[in-house]
Amino acid sequence: QVHLVESGGGLVPVGGSLELTCTDPEGTYDYKVISWFRQAPGKEREFVAGIVWTNRRTTYYEDSVKDRCTIAGTFGNDAVYLRMNSLTPEDTGVYYCAAHRRGQHIEVREEMYEYWGQGTQVTVSS
């Protein structure tokens, strides 16, 4: 069983930036893709960005965030980072790290992901 852990959430000012980290503390690494999803209050969970874990290079972004969002992973510390800037209150929500083993395709549908973290709260406020 894969255990994903998110960190880096908190209170962020409008116009500020954030960096979230996703790790697999038990070092299972039994997946092909890691993605970030978020769920705003009263809304459904949505895809934000994903990266092919096996090459740490292929990425895909949801259209509304792609100009101010970066997902990255390194072979050194085996973590995946999500960096976002120019935050607005609409970016408020619980951010989840998720992983799947279904090949090297970055799925945007949450039901395609087998493994999920507990989520980290991000609140953007003036």
DSSP file with accessible surface (Angstrom, degrees, kcal/mol):
  #  RESIDUE AA STRUCTURE BP1 BP2  ACC     N-H-->O    O-->H-N    N-H-->O    O-->H-N    TCO  KAPPA ALPHA  PHI   PSI    X-CA   Y-CA   Z-CA
    1    1 A Q              0   0  182      0, 0.0     2,-0.4     0, 0.0    27,-0.1   0.000 360.0 360.0 360.0 131.8    0.0    0.0    0.0
    2    2 A V        -     0   0    7     28,-0.1     2,-0.6    26,-0.1   114,-0.2  -0.702 360.0-160.6 -88.1 134.7    1.3    3.4   -1.0
    3    3 A H        -     0   0   87     -2,-0.4    23,-0.4   112,-0.1     2,-0.4  -0.945   8.6-168.9-118.8 108.8    1.2    6.1    1.6
    4    4 A L        -     0   0    2     -2,-0.6   114,-0.5   112,-0.5     2,-0.4  -0.800   1.4-163.6-100.0 143.2    1.5    9.7    0.3
    5    5 A V  E     -A   23   0A  51     18,-2.5    18,-2.4    -2,-0.4     2,-0.3  -0.990   2.0-158.3-130.4 126.9    2.0   12.7    2.5
    6    6 A E  E     +A   22   0A  19     -2,-0.4     2,-0.3    16,-0.2    16,-0.2  -0.757  16.1 169.8 -98.8 151.0    1.5   16.3    1.6
    7    7 A S  E     +A   21   0A  58     14,-1.9    14,-2.7    -2,-0.3   113,-0.1  -0.967  42.0  65.1-150.6 163.0    3.1   19.3    3.3
    8    8 A G        +     0   0   47     -2,-0.3    11,-0.4     1,-0.2    -1,-0.1   0.391  62.7 130.8 106.5  -0.4    3.4   23.0    2.8
    9    9 A G        +     0   0   32     12,-0.1     2,-0.3     9,-0.1   113,-0.3  -0.128  22.0 107.1 -75.8 179.2   -0.1   24.3    3.1
   10   10 A G  E     -d  122   0B  34    111,-1.3   113,-2.7   110,-0.1     2,-0.5  -0.965  69.9 -26.8 149.2-161.4   -1.2   27.2    5.2
   11   11 A L  E     -d  123   0B 134     -2,-0.3   113,-0.2   111,-0.2   111,-0.0  -0.766  56.1-178.3 -92.4 127.3   -2.4   30.8    5.0
   12   12 A V  E     -d  124   0B  16    111,-3.2   113,-2.3    -2,-0.5     3,-0.1  -0.980  24.5-120.4-127.3 137.4   -1.1   32.7    2.0
   13   13 A P  E >   -d  125   0B  83      0, 0.0     3,-2.5     0, 0.0    74,-0.2  -0.390  42.8 -87.7 -73.8 154.3   -1.8   36.3    1.1
   14   14 A V  T 3  S+     0   0   68    111,-0.8    74,-0.2     1,-0.3     3,-0.1  -0.375 119.3  22.6 -57.9 133.6   -3.5   37.3   -2.1
   15   15 A G  T 3  S+     0   0   51     72,-3.5    71,-0.7     1,-0.3    -1,-0.3   0.341 103.6 116.4  86.9  -6.0   -0.9   37.6   -4.8
   16   16 A G    <   -     0   0   19     -3,-2.5    71,-2.3    71,-0.2     2,-0.3  -0.012  57.7-121.8 -82.8-169.0    1.5   35.4   -2.9
   17   17 A S        -     0   0   81     68,-0.2     2,-0.3    69,-0.2    68,-0.2  -0.870  16.2-159.6-134.3 164.7    2.9   32.0   -3.7
   18   18 A L  E     - B   0  84A  16     66,-2.5    66,-2.0    -2,-0.3     2,-0.4  -0.966   8.3-155.9-141.9 157.9    3.0   28.5   -2.3
   19   19 A E  E     - B   0  83A  89    -11,-0.4     2,-0.3    -2,-0.3    64,-0.2  -0.954  14.2-169.8-135.7 119.4    5.1   25.4   -2.6
   20   20 A L  E     - B   0  82A   0     62,-2.9    62,-2.5    -2,-0.4     2,-0.4  -0.823   7.0-152.7-106.1 148.6    3.5   22.0   -1.7
   21   21 A T  E     -AB   7  81A  25    -14,-2.7   -14,-1.9    -2,-0.3     2,-0.5  -0.965   5.9-164.1-124.8 138.7    5.5   18.8   -1.3
   22   22 A a  E     +AB   6  80A   2     58,-2.6    58,-2.3    -2,-0.4     2,-0.3  -0.988  17.5 173.9-120.7 126.1    4.3   15.3   -1.8
   23   23 A T  E     -A    5   0A  48    -18,-2.4   -18,-2.5    -2,-0.5    56,-0.1  -0.875  33.6-143.1-128.8 164.4    6.4   12.4   -0.5
   24   24 A D    >   -     0   0    5     54,-0.5     3,-2.7    -2,-0.3   -20,-0.2  -0.821  21.8-173.6-122.5  82.2    6.2    8.7   -0.1
   25   25 A P  T 3  S+     0   0   83      0, 0.0    -1,-0.1     0, 0.0   -21,-0.1   0.774  81.3  53.5 -56.9 -28.9    7.9    8.2    3.3
   26   26 A E  T 3  S-     0   0  130    -23,-0.4   -22,-0.1    -3,-0.1   -24,-0.0   0.495 105.8-128.4 -87.0  -1.0    7.9    4.4    3.1
   27   27 A G    <   +     0   0   31     -3,-2.7   -25,-0.1   -24,-0.2    51,-0.0   0.821  58.8 144.1  64.5  34.2    9.6    4.5   -0.3
   28   28 A T        +     0   0   54    -25,-0.2   -26,-0.1   -27,-0.1    -1,-0.1   0.947  23.1 179.3 -70.5 -49.5    7.1    2.3   -2.1
   29   29 A Y        +     0   0   88      1,-0.2     2,-1.2    49,-0.1    -1,-0.1   0.766  21.9 149.1  54.0  33.6    7.3    4.1   -5.4
   30   30 A D        +     0   0   72     69,-0.0     2,-0.3     2,-0.0    -1,-0.2  -0.446  44.1  78.1 -95.1  61.1    4.8    1.6   -6.9
   31   31 A Y        -     0   0    7     -2,-1.2    70,-0.3     1,-0.1     3,-0.1  -0.972  62.3-146.3-159.4 166.5    3.2    4.1   -9.4
   32   32 A K  S    S+     0   0   75     68,-3.2    21,-1.8    -2,-0.3    22,-1.1   0.667  81.5  33.7-110.6 -30.7    3.8    5.8  -12.7
   33   33 A V  E     -FE  52 100B   0     67,-1.9    67,-1.9    19,-0.3     2,-0.4  -0.988  56.1-164.1-133.9 140.7    2.2    9.2  -12.3
   34   34 A I  E     +FE  51  99B   3     17,-2.5    17,-2.9    -2,-0.4     2,-0.3  -0.993  19.1 174.8-121.4 134.8    1.8   11.7   -9.5
   35   35 A S  E     -FE  50  98B   0     63,-2.9    63,-2.7    -2,-0.4     2,-0.4  -0.908  26.1-128.5-134.6 163.1   -0.7   14.5   -9.7
   36   36 A W  E     +FE  49  97B   0     13,-3.4    12,-2.9    -2,-0.3    13,-1.5  -0.946  24.9 179.0-111.2 136.1   -2.1   17.3   -7.5
   37   37 A F  E     -FE  47  96B   2     59,-2.7    59,-2.9    -2,-0.4     2,-0.3  -0.829   8.3-158.6-122.6 164.0   -5.8   17.8   -7.1
   38   38 A R  E     -FE  46  95B  16      8,-2.5     8,-3.3    -2,-0.3     2,-0.4  -0.992   8.0-155.4-144.0 154.8   -7.7   20.4   -5.1
   39   39 A Q  E     - E   0  94B  72     55,-2.1    55,-2.3    -2,-0.3     6,-0.2  -0.959  11.0-156.9-133.3 113.5  -11.1   20.8   -3.6
   40   40 A A    >   -     0   0   23      4,-0.5     3,-2.3    -2,-0.4    53,-0.2  -0.496  44.6 -75.8 -81.5 157.5  -12.5   24.2   -2.9
   41   41 A P  T 3  S+     0   0  105      0, 0.0    -1,-0.1     0, 0.0     3,-0.1  -0.290 118.4   3.7 -55.9 126.8  -15.3   24.6   -0.3
   42   42 A G  T 3  S+     0   0   93      1,-0.2     2,-0.3    -3,-0.1    -2,-0.0   0.542 114.7  99.9  76.8   7.3  -18.6   23.4   -1.7
   43   43 A K  S <  S-     0   0  137     -3,-2.3    -1,-0.2     1,-0.0     2,-0.1  -0.792  76.1 -98.2-123.0 166.8  -17.0   22.2   -5.0
   44   44 A E        -     0   0  170     -2,-0.3    -4,-0.5     1,-0.1     2,-0.1  -0.436  48.7 -92.3 -78.7 157.5  -15.9   19.0   -6.5
   45   45 A R        -     0   0   58     -6,-0.2     2,-0.3    -2,-0.1    -6,-0.2  -0.458  49.4-164.6 -69.0 139.3  -12.3   17.9   -6.4
   46   46 A E  E     -F   38   0B  80     -8,-3.3    -8,-2.5    -2,-0.1     2,-0.1  -0.945  22.1-105.5-131.8 152.2  -10.4   19.0   -9.6
   47   47 A F  E     +F   37   0B  13     -2,-0.3   -10,-0.2    61,-0.3     3,-0.1  -0.448  33.4 171.6 -71.2 141.1   -7.2   18.2  -11.3
   48   48 A V  E     -     0   0B   1    -12,-2.9    14,-2.7     1,-0.4     2,-0.3   0.727  58.7 -28.0-113.8 -56.2   -4.4   20.8  -11.0
   49   49 A A  E     -FG  36  61B   0    -13,-1.5   -13,-3.4    12,-0.2    -1,-0.4  -0.986  52.2-161.8-162.6 154.8   -1.2   19.3  -12.4
   50   50 A G  E     -FG  35  60B   0     10,-2.5    10,-1.9    -2,-0.3     2,-0.3  -0.962   2.1-161.3-143.5 159.4    0.5   16.0  -12.9
   51   51 A I  E     -FG  34  59B   2    -17,-2.9   -17,-2.5    -2,-0.3     2,-0.7  -0.997  29.9-115.2-141.0 140.5    4.0   14.6  -13.6
   52   52 A V  E >>  -F   33   0B   1      6,-2.5     4,-1.9    -2,-0.3     3,-0.8  -0.697  27.5-156.9 -74.5 114.9    5.2   11.2  -15.0
   53   53 A W  T 34 S+     0   0   13    -21,-1.8   -20,-0.2    -2,-0.7    -1,-0.2   0.858  83.9  62.0 -65.0 -35.5    7.0    9.9  -12.0
   54   54 A T  T 34 S+     0   0   58    -22,-1.1    -1,-0.2     1,-0.2   -21,-0.1   0.735 121.0  21.2 -71.1 -21.3    9.2    7.5  -13.9
   55   55 A N  T <4 S-     0   0   28     -3,-0.8    -1,-0.2   -23,-0.2    -2,-0.2   0.521  86.0-144.7-118.9  -8.8   10.9   10.2  -15.9
   56   56 A R  S  < S+     0   0   35     -4,-1.9    17,-0.5     1,-0.1    -3,-0.1   0.713  83.5  79.3  53.1  25.4   10.3   13.3  -13.7
   57   57 A R        +     0   0  179     -5,-0.5     2,-0.4     1,-0.1    -1,-0.1   0.694  60.8  83.3-130.0 -43.9    9.9   15.3  -16.9
   58   58 A T        +     0   0   68     -6,-0.2    -6,-2.5    -7,-0.0     2,-0.3  -0.546  57.9 173.5 -75.7 125.4    6.6   14.9  -18.6
   59   59 A T  E     -G   51   0B  55     -2,-0.4     2,-0.3    -8,-0.2    -8,-0.2  -0.869  19.7-167.4-130.6 162.8    4.0   17.3  -17.1
   60   60 A Y  E     -G   50   0B 112    -10,-1.9   -10,-2.5    -2,-0.3     2,-0.4  -0.979   8.9-162.4-151.5 140.9    0.5   18.4  -17.7
   61   61 A Y  E     -G   49   0B  43     -2,-0.3   -12,-0.2   -12,-0.2     2,-0.2  -0.932  27.3-109.8-126.9 149.0   -1.5   21.3  -16.2
   62   62 A E    >>  -     0   0   58    -14,-2.7     3,-1.7    -2,-0.4     4,-1.3  -0.510  40.3-117.3 -68.9 141.8   -5.1   22.3  -15.9
   63   63 A D  T 34 S+     0   0  106      1,-0.3     4,-0.4     2,-0.2     3,-0.3   0.846 108.2  57.8 -56.1 -38.6   -5.7   25.3  -18.2
   64   64 A S  T 34 S+     0   0   72      1,-0.2    -1,-0.3     2,-0.1   -16,-0.0   0.676 118.2  30.1 -72.6 -13.2   -6.6   27.7  -15.6
   65   65 A V  T X4 S+     0   0    1     -3,-1.7     3,-2.2   -17,-0.2     4,-0.4   0.513  87.5  99.2-118.1  -7.4   -3.4   27.3  -13.6
   66   66 A K  T 3< S+     0   0  102     -4,-1.3     3,-0.5    -3,-0.3    -2,-0.1   0.756  81.3  54.7 -63.6 -24.0   -0.8   26.5  -16.3
   67   67 A D  T 3  S+     0   0  152     -4,-0.4    -1,-0.3     1,-0.2    -2,-0.1   0.576 121.3  28.3 -83.9  -8.1    0.6   30.0  -16.5
   68   68 A R  S <  S+     0   0   49     -3,-2.2    17,-2.1    17,-0.0     2,-0.4   0.118 107.6  81.9-136.8  23.7    1.3   30.3  -12.8
   69   69 A C  E     -C   84   0A   7     -3,-0.5     2,-0.4    -4,-0.4    15,-0.2  -0.981  47.1-173.9-136.4 141.4    1.9   26.7  -11.7
   70   70 A T  E     -C   83   0A  71     13,-2.7    13,-3.1    -2,-0.4     2,-0.4  -0.994   4.6-167.0-136.0 130.2    4.9   24.4  -11.8
   71   71 A I  E     +C   82   0A   6     -2,-0.4     2,-0.3    11,-0.2    11,-0.2  -0.945  20.7 167.9-111.9 136.5    5.0   20.7  -10.9
   72   72 A A  E     -C   81   0A  28      9,-2.1     9,-3.4    -2,-0.4     2,-0.3  -0.994  18.0-169.6-147.8 153.9    8.4   19.2  -10.5
   73   73 A G  E     -C   80   0A  11    -17,-0.5     2,-0.3    -2,-0.3     7,-0.2  -0.989   9.0-154.1-143.6 149.6   10.1   16.0   -9.2
   74   74 A T     >  -     0   0   60      5,-1.2     4,-0.7    -2,-0.3     5,-0.4  -0.917  19.7-139.8-125.0 152.0   13.7   15.1   -8.6
   75   75 A F  T  4 S+     0   0  128     -2,-0.3    -1,-0.1     2,-0.1   -19,-0.0   0.684  96.9  65.3 -78.7 -17.9   15.4   11.8   -8.5
   76   76 A G  T  4 S+     0   0   74      1,-0.2    -1,-0.1     3,-0.1    -3,-0.0   0.986 118.0  13.8 -71.9 -57.7   17.5   12.9   -5.6
   77   77 A N  T  4 S-     0   0   89      2,-0.1    -1,-0.2   -54,-0.0    -2,-0.1   0.385  93.1-130.8-104.6   2.8   15.0   13.3   -2.8
   78   78 A D     <  +     0   0   42     -4,-0.7   -54,-0.5     1,-0.2     2,-0.3   0.861  60.9 129.8  55.4  42.4   12.1   11.5   -4.5
   79   79 A A        -     0   0    3     -5,-0.4    -5,-1.2   -56,-0.1     2,-0.5  -0.879  51.0-138.8-121.7 158.2    9.5   14.2   -3.8
   80   80 A V  E     -BC  22  73A   0    -58,-2.3   -58,-2.6    -2,-0.3     2,-0.4  -0.982  20.2-158.3-118.3 132.6    7.1   16.0   -6.1
   81   81 A Y  E     -BC  21  72A  33     -9,-3.4    -9,-2.1    -2,-0.5     2,-0.5  -0.852  10.8-161.4-112.9 144.4    6.6   19.7   -5.7
   82   82 A L  E     -BC  20  71A   0    -62,-2.5   -62,-2.9    -2,-0.4     2,-0.5  -0.987  13.0-174.3-122.1 119.9    3.8   22.0   -6.7
   83   83 A R  E     +BC  19  70A  97    -13,-3.1   -13,-2.7    -2,-0.5     2,-0.4  -0.961   5.2 175.4-116.6 130.3    4.6   25.7   -6.9
   84   84 A M  E     -BC  18  69A   2    -66,-2.0   -66,-2.5    -2,-0.5     2,-0.2  -0.984   4.3-174.4-132.5 143.9    1.9   28.3   -7.6
   85   85 A N        +     0   0   77    -17,-2.1   -68,-0.2    -2,-0.4   -69,-0.2  -0.751  60.6  42.2-128.8 178.0    2.1   32.1   -7.7
   86   86 A S  S    S-     0   0   70    -71,-0.7    -1,-0.2    -2,-0.2   -69,-0.2   0.909  80.1-165.7  51.5  48.2   -0.3   35.0   -8.1
   87   87 A L        -     0   0    1    -71,-2.3   -72,-3.5   -74,-0.2   -71,-0.2  -0.328  12.0-171.2 -69.8 146.0   -2.7   33.3   -5.7
   88   88 A T    >   -     0   0   48    -74,-0.2     3,-2.4   -73,-0.1     4,-0.2  -0.824  43.2 -97.2-125.6 167.0   -6.3   34.4   -5.4
   89   89 A P  G >  S+     0   0   65      0, 0.0     3,-1.8     0, 0.0    35,-0.3   0.799 120.1  69.8 -56.5 -25.2   -9.0   33.4   -3.0
   90   90 A E  G 3  S+     0   0  139      1,-0.3   -50,-0.0   -50,-0.1    -3,-0.0   0.635  88.7  63.8 -68.3 -12.5  -10.3   31.0   -5.7
   91   91 A D  G <  S+     0   0    1     -3,-2.4    -1,-0.3     2,-0.0     2,-0.1   0.494  77.4 116.8 -86.9  -3.5   -7.1   28.9   -5.1
   92   92 A T    <   +     0   0   24     -3,-1.8     2,-0.3    -4,-0.2    31,-0.2  -0.409  43.4  88.0 -64.8 137.7   -8.3   28.2   -1.5
   93   93 A G  E    S- H   0 122B   1     29,-2.7    29,-2.9   -53,-0.2     2,-0.5  -0.945  80.3 -59.0 161.8-178.4   -9.0   24.6   -0.8
   94   94 A V  E     -EH  39 121B  34    -55,-2.3   -55,-2.1    -2,-0.3     2,-0.5  -0.849  48.1-149.3 -94.0 126.0   -7.6   21.3    0.2
   95   95 A Y  E     -EH  38 120B   0     25,-3.0    25,-2.1    -2,-0.5     2,-0.4  -0.868  13.8-165.0-101.7 128.7   -4.8   20.1   -2.0
   96   96 A Y  E     -E   37   0B  38    -59,-2.9   -59,-2.7    -2,-0.5     2,-0.4  -0.905  14.8-145.1-117.2 142.2   -4.3   16.4   -2.5
   97   97 A a  E     +E   36   0B   0     -2,-0.4    20,-2.4   -61,-0.2     2,-0.3  -0.850  27.5 178.7 -97.7 137.1   -1.4   14.4   -3.9
   98   98 A A  E     -EI  35 116B   0    -63,-2.7   -63,-2.9    -2,-0.4     2,-0.3  -0.974  11.6-164.1-141.5 154.6   -2.4   11.3   -5.8
   99   99 A A  E     -EI  34 115B   0     16,-2.3    16,-2.3    -2,-0.3    15,-1.0  -0.976   2.8-171.3-139.5 150.0   -0.7    8.5   -7.7
  100  100 A H  E     -E   33   0B   0    -67,-1.9   -68,-3.2    -2,-0.3   -67,-1.9  -0.963  22.5-150.7-139.1 162.1   -1.7    5.9  -10.2
  101  101 A R        +     0   0  109     -2,-0.3     2,-1.6   -70,-0.3     3,-0.1   0.212  61.8 115.5-110.4  11.9    0.0    2.8  -11.8
  102  102 A R  S    S-     0   0  125     10,-0.3     3,-0.3     1,-0.2    -1,-0.1  -0.156  86.9 -82.0 -84.0  44.3   -2.0    2.9  -15.1
  103  103 A G        -     0   0   30     -2,-1.6     2,-1.0     1,-0.2    -1,-0.2  -0.184  69.0 -48.7  85.1-179.1    1.0    3.6  -17.4
  104  104 A Q  S    S+     0   0  116     -3,-0.1     2,-0.5   -52,-0.1    -1,-0.2  -0.214  94.5 115.8 -91.6  46.7    2.7    6.9  -18.2
  105  105 A H        -     0   0  112     -2,-1.0     2,-1.2    -3,-0.3    -3,-0.1  -0.967  65.5-131.5-115.6 129.5   -0.5    8.9  -18.9
  106  106 A I        -     0   0   15     -2,-0.5     2,-0.2   -56,-0.1    -2,-0.1  -0.649  28.2-155.8 -82.8  99.9   -1.4   11.8  -16.7
  107  107 A E        -     0   0   25     -2,-1.2    -7,-0.0     1,-0.1    -5,-0.0  -0.510  16.5-165.0 -76.2 141.8   -5.0   11.2  -16.0
  108  108 A V        +     0   0   67     -2,-0.2     2,-0.5   -61,-0.1   -61,-0.3   0.562  65.8  91.1-101.2 -10.8   -7.2   14.2  -15.0
  109  109 A R  S >  S-     0   0  125      1,-0.1     3,-1.9   -63,-0.1     4,-0.2  -0.739  70.3-145.5 -89.7 127.8  -10.0   12.1  -13.6
  110  110 A E  G >  S+     0   0   62     -2,-0.5     3,-1.9     1,-0.3    -1,-0.1   0.809  94.1  68.0 -64.3 -27.9   -9.7   11.4   -9.9
  111  111 A E  G 3  S+     0   0  122      1,-0.3    -1,-0.3    -3,-0.0    -2,-0.0   0.649  90.0  65.8 -68.6 -10.4  -11.2    7.9  -10.2
  112  112 A M  G <  S+     0   0   32     -3,-1.9     2,-0.5   -12,-0.0   -10,-0.3   0.517  85.3  88.8 -85.0  -5.4   -8.2    6.8  -12.1
  113  113 A Y    <   -     0   0   11     -3,-1.9   -13,-0.2    -4,-0.2     3,-0.1  -0.825  52.4-172.7-101.2 130.7   -5.9    7.3   -9.1
  114  114 A E        +     0   0   62    -15,-1.0     2,-0.4    -2,-0.5   -14,-0.2   0.756  69.2  52.0 -88.8 -28.2   -5.4    4.5   -6.7
  115  115 A Y  E     +I   99   0B  17    -16,-2.3   -16,-2.3  -114,-0.0     2,-0.3  -0.940  61.0 176.6-121.9 136.8   -3.4    6.3   -4.0
  116  116 A W  E     -I   98   0B  62     -2,-0.4  -112,-0.5  -114,-0.2   -18,-0.2  -0.971  21.4-135.4-136.1 146.6   -4.2    9.5   -2.2
  117  117 A G        -     0   0    7    -20,-2.4  -112,-0.2    -2,-0.3     3,-0.1  -0.352  36.3-104.6 -85.0 178.8   -2.7   11.6    0.6
  118  118 A Q        -     0   0  167   -114,-0.5  -113,-0.1     1,-0.2   -22,-0.1   0.665  62.3-119.0 -80.5 -16.5   -4.8   13.1    3.4
  119  119 A G        -     0   0   21    -22,-0.1     2,-0.4   -25,-0.0   -23,-0.2   0.035  14.1-119.1  96.1 153.9   -4.6   16.6    1.9
  120  120 A T  E     - H   0  95B  22    -25,-2.1   -25,-3.0  -113,-0.1     2,-0.3  -1.000  25.2-122.1-133.9 134.2   -3.2   19.9    3.0
  121  121 A Q  E     - H   0  94B  87     -2,-0.4  -111,-1.3   -27,-0.2     2,-0.5  -0.571  23.5-171.9 -80.4 131.9   -5.3   23.0    3.5
  122  122 A V  E     -dH  10  93B   1    -29,-2.9   -29,-2.7    -2,-0.3     2,-0.5  -0.994   2.5-173.9-120.5 125.4   -4.4   26.2    1.5
  123  123 A T  E     -d   11   0B  50   -113,-2.7  -111,-3.2    -2,-0.5     2,-0.6  -0.982   7.0-163.4-122.6 120.6   -6.2   29.4    2.4
  124  124 A V  E     +d   12   0B   6     -2,-0.5     2,-0.3   -35,-0.3   -32,-0.2  -0.920  25.6 158.7-104.9 119.9   -5.6   32.5    0.3
  125  125 A S  E      d   13   0B  62   -113,-2.3  -111,-0.8    -2,-0.6    -2,-0.0  -0.990 360.0 360.0-144.8 148.0   -6.8   35.6    2.1
  126  126 A S              0   0  145     -2,-0.3    -1,-0.1  -113,-0.2    -2,-0.0   0.484 360.0 360.0 -88.0 360.0   -6.3   39.3    2.1
